[in-house]
Amino acid sequence: MKPKLLDRSNLQNNSFSISYDNYPYFLKIWHYHTELELVVLLESTGTRFIGDSVEKFDKGEIVLIGKNLPHMWQNDDVYFETSSTLMAEAIAIHFKDNFLGDTFFQNPEMKHIADLLERASYGVKFEGKNEETIEKIKELSTYDGFKKIIRFLQILNELSNRKDYRLLSSSGFLDTFKKSDNKNLYKPYEYIFNNFNKSISLNDVAKVANMNPSSFSRFFKRVNRKTFSKYLNEIRIGYACKLLMENKYSITAVCYESGFNNVSNFNRQFKTITGVSPTEYLQKYI
């Protein structure tokens, strides 16, 4: 199933929409929309999928997602337990890149915000302290009309001037989704994101794409500029890094949680991709 196109166009006579989500868990829908989305995670933990980025998420995060960039928020298993009293809370602001007119952000004074919206095509996670910005976003819905627009511009202005951000998705993934002849990759991407930490093979993914393995392998390498196995290992190691940074699991546990079936291969792939061993990574970042 390809990413679902969700209609966020009902702005109720506003230039942008603000929604407050408070559910037992987020809906597990791999989707995209023509609006940009500024997301604040108030309460929740799980795994965030943005483009080909797969990472753990936690409360207090601010993420800006570009238009037509597929994404999904998947809560941890504990949220789905019958006895769970946990709640997933978030604020989401949806807006068009031309919500103030086709040329507004082309003005010299707005170039830094235009650059931020351009970076959003990869997905942007703001890494530093977000408390003040989150409070301003919470207050945004209390304003109306002109003042509401000004407050939102002030928030975008602040975010555009921050240096503590990180791009999430890869250029290869974006290039893939910009090409109309690559719709055959919608199903494989979704399958990979849902099963990367399990035992999956090229044959499994080729079957999902309705292609024979050799043809799929050539096709995948052409559009991603890397082999399927390298792509899968990069996703698994990226996920492993997040698990290690949580400092809740042993290296052996992280190995199997990330989809590897033996520790020696995990250690080898980890060092190839990150440049350090899992132990060195822990010493450096924890």
MONOR-V576263 format. One record per residue. N is the residue number from 1. OMEGA is omega as a letter, one per 20 degrees, with the letter a starting at -180 (none if undefined). Layout:
n,omega
N,OMEGA
N,OMEGA
This chain:
n,omega
1,r
2,r
3,a
4,r
5,r
6,a
7,r
8,a
9,a
10,a
11,r
12,r
13,r
14,r
15,r
16,a
17,r
18,r
19,r
20,a
21,r
22,a
23,r
24,r
25,r
26,r
27,a
28,a
29,r
30,a
31,r
32,r
33,a
34,r
35,r
36,a
37,r
38,a
39,r
40,r
41,a
42,r
43,r
44,r
45,r
46,a
47,a
48,r
49,r
50,a
51,r
52,r
53,r
54,a
55,r
56,r
57,a
58,a
59,r
60,a
61,r
62,a
63,r
64,a
65,a
66,r
67,r
68,r
69,a
70,a
71,a
72,r
73,a
74,a
75,r
76,a
77,a
78,r
79,a
80,r
81,a
82,a
83,a
84,r
85,a
86,r
87,r
88,a
89,r
90,r
91,r
92,r
93,r
94,a
95,r
96,r
97,r
98,a
99,r
100,r
101,a
102,a
103,a
104,a
105,r
106,r
107,a
108,a
109,a
110,a
111,a
112,r
113,r
114,r
115,r
116,a
117,r
118,r
119,a
120,r
121,r
122,a
123,a
124,r
125,r
126,a
127,a
128,r
129,a
130,a
131,a
132,r
133,r
134,r
135,r
136,r
137,r
138,a
139,a
140,a
141,r
142,a
143,r
144,r
145,a
146,a
147,r
148,r
149,a
150,r
151,r
152,r
153,r
154,r
155,r
156,r
157,r
158,a
159,a
160,a
161,r
162,r
163,a
164,r
165,r
166,r
167,a
168,a
169,a
170,r
171,r
172,r
173,a
174,r
175,r
176,a
177,r
178,a
179,a
180,a
181,a
182,r
183,r
184,a
185,r
186,a
187,r
188,r
189,a
190,r
191,r
192,a
193,a
194,a
195,a
196,a
197,r
198,r
199,r
200,a
201,r
202,r
203,r
204,a
205,r
206,r
207,r
208,a
209,a
210,r
211,r
212,a
213,a
214,r
215,r
216,r
217,r
218,a
219,a
220,a
221,a
222,a
223,a
224,a
225,r
226,a
227,r
228,a
229,r
230,r
231,a
232,r
233,r
234,r
235,a
236,a
237,r
238,r
239,r
240,r
241,r
242,r
243,r
244,a
245,r
246,r
247,r
248,a
249,r
250,r
251,r
252,r
253,r
254,r
255,a
256,r
257,a
258,r
259,r
260,a
261,r
262,a
263,a
264,r
265,r
266,r
267,a
268,a
269,r
270,a
271,r
272,a
273,a
274,a
275,r
276,r
277,r
278,r
279,r
280,r
281,r
282,a
283,a
284,a
285,a
286,none
